[in-house]
Amino acid sequence: MDFTAVLTKAEITISMGGKGAWRDNVLVERLGRLTKYQEFFLQAYKAVSEASVGIGRYLTFYNSRRHIQSLTGRSQIRGTSKR
């Protein structure tokens, strides 16, 4: 079963413009770059499982506690919530 069939079977809507525009992946690319430079390259992981835990911890920090200037000092979750 190919990748898109797995997503379709799980009722996950996929969005692929097919045009290859730079903005299609810019947010994911930026998150990947931040994760590499602010977490991965600063640690000396000895195993994949250790890296997985560390990166998971960083992503939790990124989404819930990291303050973002464009959100007037709020975290991702607080800055984008409707409350």
Backbone hydrogen bonds, N-H to C=O, Kabsch-Sander energy under -0.5 kcal/mol:
donor,donor_aa,acceptor,acceptor_aa,energy
6,V,2,D,-1.8
7,L,3,F,-1.9
8,T,4,T,-2.5
9,K,5,A,-2.5
10,A,6,V,-1.6
11,E,8,T,-1.5
12,I,7,L,-2.8
13,T,11,E,-0.6
16,M,14,I,-0.6
24,D,21,A,-1.6
25,N,22,W,-0.9
29,E,25,N,-2.8
30,R,26,V,-2.2
31,L,27,L,-2.2
32,G,28,V,-2.5
33,R,29,E,-2.3
34,L,30,R,-2.6
35,T,31,L,-2.6
36,K,32,G,-2.3
37,Y,33,R,-2.5
38,Q,34,L,-2.9
39,E,35,T,-1.5
40,F,35,T,-2.2
41,F,36,K,-3.1
42,L,39,E,-0.6
43,Q,39,E,-0.8
43,Q,40,F,-0.9
45,Y,43,Q,-0.5
51,A,47,A,-2.1
52,S,48,V,-2.6
53,V,49,S,-1.9
54,G,50,E,-2.3
55,I,51,A,-2.9
56,G,52,S,-2.1
57,R,53,V,-2.3
58,Y,54,G,-2.2
59,L,55,I,-2.6
60,T,56,G,-1.9
61,F,57,R,-2.2
62,Y,58,Y,-3.1
63,N,59,L,-2.2
64,S,60,T,-2.2
65,R,61,F,-2.2
66,R,61,F,-2.4
68,I,74,R,-2.4
71,L,68,I,-1.4
72,T,69,Q,-1.7
73,G,68,I,-1.5
74,R,68,I,-0.5
74,R,71,L,-1.3
76,Q,62,Y,-0.6
76,Q,66,R,-0.5
77,I,63,N,-2.1
79,G,75,S,-3.0
80,T,76,Q,-1.5
81,S,77,I,-0.8
